[in-house]
Amino acid sequence: MPTVKAGVVSVVLVNFRGTDDTLEAIRHLRELDWPAELLEIVVVENGSGDDSAQRLKAVEGITLIVSKSNDGFAGGCNLGVSKASGEYIALLNNDAKPDPQWIRAAVARFEQSPQIGAVASRVLDWDGQLVDYIGSAMTWYGMGYKPFTAEAIPAALSMQPKDVLFGTGSAMFVRRSVYEELGGFDERYFMFFEDVDLGWRLNLAGYRFAYEPASLAYHKHHASMSAFGSHKETYLLERNALYTLYKNIGEESVGTSLQAAMALSIRRAITRGELDSTSLDLRKGGSDEPTMTVPSQLVAATFAIDQFTEHLPGLTASREQIQSSRQVSEAHIWRLFGDADAPVYQADKYLKGYDKIVTAFDVSEPPTGTRVVIVTGDPIGAKLAGPAIRAWNMAELLSRTAGVTLVSLTGVEPVSAPFEVVHIRPGDDRAFGKLEAAADVIVFQGHAMAVFDSLRTSKKILVVDIYDPMHLEQLEQGRELPAAQWGKQVTDATETLNEQIERGDFFLCASDRQRLFWLGQLAGLGRINPDTYTGDPDLEGLIAVAPFGLSSTPPVHVRDVLKGVRPGIGRDDKVLLWSGGLYNWFDPKTLIRAVAQVSRSHDDVRLFFQGTKHPHPGVPEMEIVAQSRDLARDLGVLDSAVFFNDSWVDYADRGNYLLEADAGVSTHFSHIETTFSFRTRILDYLWAELPMVVTQGDHFAELVEKEGLGIVVPARDVDALAAALEKVLFDSAFAAKARKNIRRVRERYYWETALKPLVDFVADPHHAGDNRALAEGGSANPRPRQRKRRTGLSKDLGLVAHYLRNGGPRVVISKIRGRLGRG
């Protein structure tokens, strides 16, 4: 097998007596908007038995494989892939032509997530008027189909990216590593449904099959089976549907589904053959001859079932392997089925039999699964900040076994995900109430409980993600505000968290430090009691450490973004990266002074601040950003040694920045926020194997120092910081040792490991011990020392006192007028 070449796309064309089409497809491939050095064209001459091999040998710049026999589409593709060298495998029918963006759009989609194992192209007819493929569907009896085929569909319907069960073999892409992991196409199929089977297996293995409409191809639709008789096509379709169903359907329904599918196959054949299945009834008489003439359609279905029986040993071995390694639930797969209750054939006799089978075997309804709603206050789109990144990865992991809806309170850009993504405005309790009513488990961060009454009063199982101690953050974030406003912000954040802690069933925090802190707050609110302690003395079932995580797939550099691209940053410069945003509780000024000091002896040192304008529209650019720019300007290093990004790097693009950096940095002040913080930017440094320099005092500083991942320095110490920067950038032996240590340590922060407590809890969701009454429709147990909200006259008098103390009589009068106006 050839050595795999990163970034290369190998296009596999299978030719069988269609050399004119193959030559045309090759011509179109050479006109793609894709670098020629990253394109490999592999042509499999699949035993045509004519002059095809001679004609194709004359074509330059292709890898030609000549097979002596026709191994079918499945065997031909596997043979082609075995001789290909690309990181990505592209399958294209020889009678199809790609749009110039066919490859570029697909590769861009792969880059969005390492979980995307395959990309399905949008396929139209040759003239671009009718649909060939814009999505997939699967019947309960194993026949995959393409909705809207041969129809003219509005662009809005076909241009929406989504996850699908399978793509069409006429134009699709698969990661080479995934193709090999799955063993490629199942060659027992010969043709028909091998692409359906591959897609189903790919999804079961936990990968996503993404439909990308910008990856476009056109297909001629040659009737390749017309010369062999429709009954032979029926034979392959019926047999391969049984293969596909038996191998991939879940254990809980395989027996029932298989019985029903076989019965339906016979009813379909008898209906097509216009036969009377009562003709052999003794009461009807009829011929006593030992032979009878029956339509070939009936024979085709009967032979198909018999061949399924013949191949059961091998199919059973395949099934055992597929099911033992599956990563997702049956409910997850059924969400990709589309309309599974689709008879396909419309004859009246067949439909009557179909209804009888579906009713008797109860096979058309999807299995039920846990329904989870995840709420984040941040926007969902190309640019993701910490809370949204965490919520997205929660949704991605939980969607493998549960039905997940991810809710953003700020906004949603068009995204492709293996779960539903919706935007609900704060206070729109009608919209959120519908989700709450349908949910089994609700996971939320931030202020969600404060903005939805239906969440505040919900009796569903609530998971509270308190990885961000908002009240401690407000202590530092609001310190420049007037005293009254500062105090109110801290109080509001504390009350918001207290309300969540009083009601939650399960809590997530980011570190052992945080867990001890939150245990104190839980105890203060009465949540550590005999009911939560019984059977769970370490309270792991009440609050668990689920840190922020990182992808287990290393980043890949796909384009230059800093070195040799950003004015002032050369290709050989040493780049220090500040990943993430700039906030007031960080200390970039000491870092800028240290870089200015180092640059006096090393004029090739560059510091790049990656994020300044937060993607959340409600988060303004913080004062520290302007102050940092001013300091860099005053020191004469702005845009020469110190650089600021104007906005925020797209989440999918951040790997390019990380891989062009030589070290990661994070500096902050020493205060209570630091003690319990969890600097998520450090995870990016671990992901990209970046040695780092960090300020002491937080969770990651301990980790960096203990595991030898970089250098830890005291807060506000310019000289120590400058020395550390110089060592990490110019001591190659030290940097190499740090990278080796990082490779060892980062595994504990992979998302699959970090969020395992949440995944395990959702697999067996339950109310907290002191909330058990909610399961029977009651209310939560009363808590000792509960915080009480003031209402009525007491609350109004308190507000009058607050406004009078901080705003004077005019403010009080305006508030009263406003209250009267609302009344």
N, C-alpha and C positions, 0 to 999 in steps of 0.2 A: 504494500500500500504506500502511495507517495506521502512524503512529509507534508503535513498540513501547513498552509501558508496563511498567516493572519491577514485579515482584510480582503482576501481573494474570494470572489464569487465564482463557483463552478456551475455553469449551466449545462444540464444533461438533456440531450435530445435523443429520443428513441425513434429510429427509422424502420418502418416495415412497408416496403413498396410505396413509398411516398417521397422519393428523393427530390422531386421538384419543390415540394413544400419545404423539405428540410433545408435545401439551398437558400430558399427565400427567408426562412427563419434565421439562418446564419447571417445573411445580409443585414437583416434588421437588428440583430444583436450587435453588429459592428457599428451601428449608428446610435447606440445608446449614449446617454449622458452619464458615462461611467468610465473611469480611467482604464485604458487598454491593458495596463500592466496588472490590474486587479481583476481582470476578466479571463476566465478559462472556459472554452467551449469544448464539451465532450459529446461526441456523437457515437451512439451505439447502433451499428447496422445489425438488425435483429433477424438475421436469416431470411432475407427477402427472396433469395433464390433467383434474382435477376442481375442486372448490371449495376445495382446500387453501390456495391463496395468499390467497384472500379471508378465510378463517378465521384464518390466521396473521397477517395484517395488523392484525387487531383486538387482537393481544396486545401489551401495553405492555412496554417495558424489554428488548426483544430487538433484535438486528440481523438483519433478514430479507433474504435474497438469493433472488430468484426466477429460476430457470433455465428456459428455454423447452423444453429437452430433458432426457431422463434421461441424465446423464453417469456413471451408476454410482456405487458407493460411493467408489471412488478419486477420480473427477473431482469428485464432490460435496464430499468432504472438502477437496480442494485448493482448490476455489472458496471454501469457508468460511474456510479458513486465510488466504487472500489478503486477506480483508476483516477479519480479526481483528487485535487490537492487543496481545494478551497475551504476556508473556514465556514462559508455558507454554501449550501447546496440549493440551486435553483432548478426546478423541474418545469419544463416547457414543452407542450405538445409540438410535434414537428409541423403541424398545420395551424400554428398560432404565431402571431406577431406581437412583440412587446412595444409598448409606448416608450419613448426616450427616457422617461423617469421610472421605468419599471423596477430596475434594480435599486436605484438611489433611494426611492421612497421606502422600499422594503428594508434596506439596511438601516435607515434612520429609525424605523420602527423597532428593529431588534435592539438598537442602542438605548431605547427608552427603559428597558427592564431586562435583567438577566433571566427573568422567569418566562419571557417570550421565547418559546422553543421553535415556533414556526410562524410564518406570515402567509396569509391567503391573499392573493391578488384579486382585484375586481376584474372580471372577465366579461366582455361584451361580444356580440357577434361581429363578423368581419367588417361590417359597415358601421359598427358602433351605435346601432339603433336599438337592439334588443338585448335583454339580459341573458348571459350564460351563467354567471355566478356573482351574487352579491351577499351571500350568506348560506348557511347550511341548516338542515333540520334532520331529525332522526325519528323514525317510527318505532313504536314499542316492539315491533317484530323484526327489527334489524336492518331495514332498508333505509339507507340515507338518501336524502333528496335535496335538490337545490330549489328553494322557493323562487317564484317569479321568472323561471326560465322561459325564454322566448317571448317575454312580455316587455313592453315599453314602460319603464318605471321612472317616475320623477327623480331628479338628481338628489333631492333632499333625502330620499329613502335609501339610496345606494351609497351616499357619501359619508355616512356616519360610521366612524371606526368602532369596532366592537370585538368581543371575543367570540369565537365560533368553535364548534365541535370538530370540524374538519375543513380543509380547503379542497379545491379541485386540482387533480393531477395535471390539468392542462396549463396551470400557471400558479406555482406556489414555491415557497422557500422554507428550508429547514436548517437549523444550526447543524453543522457537521457532527458535533459531539452528541447531540440529541438523536440524530438519525442513527448513529452507531450504537448508542445506548439502547435504542428500541429494536435494533436489528434490521432496520430498514423496512421495506414492504414485505408482506408475507407472500412468498412466491407460490403458495398453494392457490392463490386467487386467480392467477394468470392475467385476468383483466376483470374490471368492474368491482367496485367497493374496496379496492386495496387502499385508496386514499382515505376512504371513510374509516377503515380499520386503523390506519396509521394515526389519524387525528384523534380517534377515541383513545387509543393507547397512550398517545402523547399527553392528553389531558389527564388520564388516570395517573400518569407518572408525576403529576404536579406542575407540568409546564402549561403555558398559555399558548393558544393558537389564535393569533391576532389577525383580524381582517383589516387590511389597509387599502382603502379605495384609491389612494394616489398611486399605488402600484398597479398599473393598468395593462391589460393585454387583450388581444382580439383573437377570436377562434372561428375557424371555418366550419366546424361541425360536419366532418366527413362521416358518413354512415358506414363505419368500418365492419359492422356485422351483417350488413344487408345481403352480401353475397353468400353467406353461410346458413341463412334461414333464421327466422325469428325464434324458433323453438330452442336453438342453441344459445341464443342470448338469454332466453327465459331460464334455461338450465343454469347458466353461470350466475344470473341474478338471484335465483332462489337458493342455490347452494351457498353462494358467498354471503348472503344475508344471514343464513343460519350459522356459518362460520363466525361472522362478526358478532352476532348476538351472543352466542355461547361463550366466546372468548372474553367478552368485555362486560357483560351485564353483571350486576352485583349478586352476591351469594344469596341474599334474601329473596330474590325473585327469579333466579335462573331456571329452576324447574318449571314453574308455572308459565313463565314467558316462553320457554322453548316448546312446551306442549302446545300452547295456544298458537305459536308461530307456525308449527308444522300443520296443525289443523287448518289454519288460514291459507297456507300454501296450496293444500289440496283443493280447498274451496275455490281458490283463484283459478286453478288449472281446469277444474270441472266447468266453471262458468265460462272461461274463455273457449273451451272445447264444445260448449253448448250440449253437454251431456246430462242425462238423467241418472242420478246415482241410485235411484230405486229400481233400475231396470233389471238387476239381478235378484230382486226380491222374488222368492218362490211363488208368492201369490199373484205375481204379474205374468208368470209364464215366461215367454221370451225364448230365444235360441238356446239350444243345449250344446252347441258346438264348442270344442275346447279352445278355439281362438275367436277373437273378435277384433274388429278394426276400431281403433280409438285415435283421436287427434294427437299429433306430436306434442302439443302443449301439455297434455296430461302426462305423457311419458317423460317430458322434460322435468316436471316438478317431482315426479316419483323418483326418477334417477337422481335428482338433486338431493333428496332426502336420504337415499341409499348411500350416496357418496359421502354425505355428512356422517352417516353411521360408519362407513368404511374408515374415515379419517379420524374417528373419535379419539383413539389413543394419543395421536400427535396433538390434536386440538386440546385435549385435556391437559397435556403437559404445558402447552402454551397458556391455557387458562390459569393454571396453578401459578405459573411464573408472574403473569400479569396481575392477578388478584393479590398475591402475596407482597408485591412491591407497590401497590397502588397507594397514592398519597392523598386522595380526595374522596369525599363521600359520594354515595349514589345520588343524594339530593343535589349536590353540586353539579354532577354530570347532567342530570335531567333538566337543569336550568338552561343548558346549552342545546337541548333537544328541539326546542321550538314546539311546533304542533306535532306531538307524538301520536295523537289520536287521528291519524290521517289515513283513510282507507286506500288512497292512491288510485285504485281501480273503481269505476263508478257504475258498473252493471248492477241492476236491481237485485238479482239473485245473490250476487256476491255481497252486496251491502247488507242484505238480510242475514247472511251467514256471519258477516263481520260483527254485526250488533250482538248476535247470539254468543259468539266467542268472547267478545269484550265483556259482556255482562256476566257470563259464567266464570271466567277466569280472573276478572277484575285486574286487567293488565295495563290499562291506558292512563291511570292516574299516577302522578309522580310521587315518590316517597317523601314523607315529611321529614324535615330537619329543623334544628334549632334556628330560630330567626333572631338575628342580632342587629341592633342599631348602634352605630358609633358616631359620636358627635364631636366635632372640633370647631373652635372659633375661627380658625385660619382659613384662607381661601385655598381651593384645590385647583391646580393648573400646572403650567410648565415650571413656574417658580414656586417652590415649596419651602416654608420655614419649618423650624423644629416641630411644633405641635402637629402640623399637617403631615409632615414626614412620618411621625410616630403613628398617627391615626391611619394613614395610608397603609403602612406595613402591618398594623393590627388587622385591618380589613382584608389585606391580601392573604395573610396566614389563616385567618378564621374562615375565609370564603372557601377554603378547601373542604371544610366539613360542615359549614353552616351557610344559611342564606343571609347575606350581609348587605346593609344599606349604610353608606357613609354620608353623613350630613355635614355640610359646611354652613356656618352661620354668616359667612361673609360673601361668598361667591364661588361659582364653579365654571371653569373653562371647559370646552369639549375635551374629554379624556377617554381613553380606552381602559377598561378595568374589568376584572373578573367578578365585579360586584356592582351594585347600583350606587350612583353618586348623585346626590340632590342638594340643592340650595334651599334652605328655609330661613327666612328672616327672623331675627329675635322677636319674640312676641307673637309670631304667627302660630298660635296654639292650635288652631284648627288643622293646619297642615301637619304639625308635629304630633298632634293627638292621634291622627290616623296611624302614624308609624308606631307610636307608643302602644296603641291598642293591638297591633299585629305582632309586636315584638315579644320574644321570650326573655331576652337579655338586652340591657342598654348600657353601653360603655361611653363615658363622657369625660371631657376635660374642662377646665376653665369655668366659665360662668353659665353653662347650659342650664343648670337647675334654677338659676335666678331668672332666666328669661322665658321659661316654659312652665306654666302651671301644671300641665299634664305630667311633666317629669317630676315636679315637686311632690305631687300627690300620687304618683304611680305606685302600684303594688307589684310591678314587675321586678325581676332580679336586676339590681343596679351594681355595676362595676365602676368605681370612681378612680380615675387616673390622676393621682396627685404627685406626679414626678416633678412638678414645678411648684415649689412653695411660694405661692403668689404673695402672701403677706410679707415674707422676708424680702422678696424682690421689691415690693413697694417701699420698704424701709429705705432702700438705697436709691430707687428710681425717683422717689418724690422728695428727696432731701433738700432740693433747691426751691421747693414750693413754699408758700406761706404756711405757717405752722398748722393752722386750722385745716387747710386743704390736705396737707401731708397726713395729718392724723386721721382725717376722714377716709383717705384712700387706703390706709393701712387697716382701719377698722372695717371698711367695706369688704376688703379682701379676706380678712379674718372671719367675718360673719358668713361670707359666701362659702368658705371652706368648712366652717363649723356645721353649716346646714347640710352639706354633703356628707360629712363624717357621721352626723347623727343618723342618717338614713341608709348609707351604703351597705351593700352585702359583702363586697370584696374590694380591697384597695390595692393599688399598684404604686410602688415608689421606685426610685432609680438606683438606690445604693443602700448598703448596710447603715451608713450614717443617717440617711434619710429615714430608714425604717425605725431606728431608735427615736428619732425626733417625732415621727408621726405616732408612734406608740404612746408617747407622752401626751399628745393632743387627744388621741383616742381615749386614753385613760381619764383625762380631764373632763371629757364629755360623757363618761359613763359607758363607753362601748367595750371596755374590758371588764367582763362580769362573768358570773358562773355559766350563763348560757353560751357565751362565745368561747369560754375556757374549756368546757366539758368536751372531751374527745379531741381537743386541739390545744394542748397545753403550751405549745410554742407559738400559737396564734398565726402559723403560716397559712391557715385557711381563712384568716381574716385580712391580713396584709402581707403581701409578698414583694420581693425585690424583682422587678422586671425593668432592667435598665434600657436606655436608648440603645439601639443596635446599629449594625452595619451589614451590608450585603455580603454573603459568602462568595459571591462572584467578584474577583478583583476588577478594578477599573481598567479600561482599555483606552489608550490614547488614539483618537481618531482625527483630530485636527489641531493645528497650532493655534494657541490663544494668547500666549504671553511672549515667550522667547522668540525674538525675530519678528514679532507681530505688533506688540504694543510699543509705540514710540518710546525710546529710552531704555528698553529692555532688550539686550542683545542675546544671541543664541547661546553664548558661552557664559552668560552672567550667572551668579549665584542668587537664586530667588528664595526669599522667605515669604511664606504664605500665611495670611491671617484669614482663615476660612470662616465663613459665617458673617454675622452682622456686627456692627459697632454700637455698643450700648453704654450708657453713662456709668455703669458699675464696673466697666473694664478700665484698664489703664494703658491705652495706646501711646500716651505721651512719653512715658518712660521708655517704651520700645522705640519710638521715633528718635529720641535722644541717643539711645544705644546704637541704633543703626547709623545715625549721623557720625557717631564716634568711630564705629568700625569702618565706615566708608572713607575715612581719612587715610587709612592704610590699605584698604581694599576697595578700589574704585569700581569693582564689578559686583558689589552687593546691592540687591534690590529687594525692597519690601513692598508687597502688594496686599492691600485691603480688599477682600473679595466682595463684601456686601456693605452697602451704605443705606440705600432706600429699601426698607422692609417691604415684602410683597403684600402684606396686609395693609389696605388703604387707611385703616384707622390708626396705624402706628407711624407717627411722624418721624422725620429724620431727627435724630437726637443731637443735643447740643455738642456732644463730644466729637461728632463728625466734623463740624465746622472748626471746633477748637483744635482738632488734630491737623486739619489742613493748614490752619493759620500757623501752628507751631512748625510744621514741615517747611512752610514758606519762610518763616523767620530764620530757621536754621539753614536755609539755602539748599534743601534736599528735596523739595517738592518736584515731582516729575523728573527727578534725576536719580535719587536713591529711594524715594518713597512715593508710591503710586496708590491712587484711590479709584476703585471701580465706581462708575456713575450710578449704578443701580444694584441689581441682585442677579447672581448667576443662575441660569436655569438649572433645576435639580439634575436633569439628565446630562448636563454639560459640565458639571463640576469636576468630573473625573479628569478631564483634559487639563484643568488648572492644577489639580493636585499632582498629576504626573509630570508637570513641567517645573514643579517646585523642588527645592533641595532640602527644605526643612519647614516644619510647621511651628507657629508661635501662638501663644495665648498668655496675656498678662492681665492681671487684675489687682484690685486693692484687697487689703485684709479686713474683712468684716464678716458679719453673720451670714450674709447671702453667699459669700464665698465658701464658708464652712459646709453648707448643705447644698451647694450647687452641683450640677452635673453638666459639665461643658461638652455639649454634643459635638462641637467642632473637632475635639480630640479624636472622636471616632473616625472622622474623615482622614485624619493623619494615620491612624492605625490601618484603615482600609487601603491607603496608598503607600504604606510602608515608609512614611516620612519620619525621620528622627525629629524630635521636638524640643523646644525650650518653653517651659511653663513656669508660672509663679506658684510658689508653695501655698498650701493651705486648704486645698480642696481634694475631692476623691481622686481625681486623675493625677494630681501632683504626687500623691502617695504611690500610685501605680507606676508612674514614670520612674520615680526614684527606686522603688523596690525591684522593678523588673528590668531596669537598665534600658529604657526606651528613649532616653534623651537626658536633658539636664534640667534640674529644678533650681530656681533662684529666689532669693528673698524679694518681697514686694518693694517697689520703688528704688531698687538698687541698680543704678545705671551702669556702673562699672562691672558688677557681677553679671549683669545681663549682656553687656557687650562682649565680655570674655566668653560667655556661654555660646553666644551666636557665632563668634569666630571659631570656636572649637567644633561645633556641630557642622559648620559649613566647610571647614578646611582640614579637619582631621579625618581623613578618609577611613582609617582603621576604626575609629570610634563610631563613625556613621554606619559602617558596614555591620559592626556588632549590634548597634541599636536596631537596624533593620532585621537582623536575624532574630532578635528578641521579640520584635513586633509581630513577626510571622507566627511566633509561638503563642503570644498573648491574645491576639485579636480574635482567635476562634471562640473565646468565651463570650464575645459580644456580637456574634452573628445573630441576626433577627430571630432565626429559628430557636436559638438557645435563650436569647434575652426575653422573648415573649412566651416561653413555654409555660410559665405559671398561668398566664391568661388563657392559652390554648387548652390547657388541662382543665381549668375551671369551666370554660364554656362547653367542654365535652361532658361535664357533669354539673350543670348549673344548679345552684340552690341558694336559698336565702340564708343569711347569717343566723347563728343560733338564736340571737335575741330578736330576729325578724321572722321567725318561723310562722307566726300567726298570719302573716301576709299570704302564705301559700293556701290558707283556707279562706281567704277573702277578708280576714280581719285587719287590724292595724298593727303597726309596729309597737313593740313593748315600750312602755314609758321609760325614759332614761333619767337617772338621777342628775341633778344639776343641769337640766336642759336650758339652753338659752331661750328666752322668751322675747318674741317680737312685740314692741309696743304698738298698740292700735288705738283708734279713736282719740279721745281728748288727751290722753297721756302722750301719745305720739305727736299730736299737733302742738302741745305745749313745749315739748322737747325741741321740735323744729323751730318754733318761734324763738326760743332761747338761742339756738344755734345761729339763726340768721341775724338776730339782734346783736349777738356777740361779734359776729364776723362781717356783717354787712351794714348794720345800722338800721334805723327806722324805715328808710326808703325801700330797702330790700324786703323788709317784712311786709310793707304795704303792697308792693308789687306782687309778692307771693300770694297774699290774701286775695288780691284782685284776680290773679290767675286761677286760684282754686274756685272762686265764685263764678268765673267765666266758664270753667269746665262743668260746673254744676248746672 
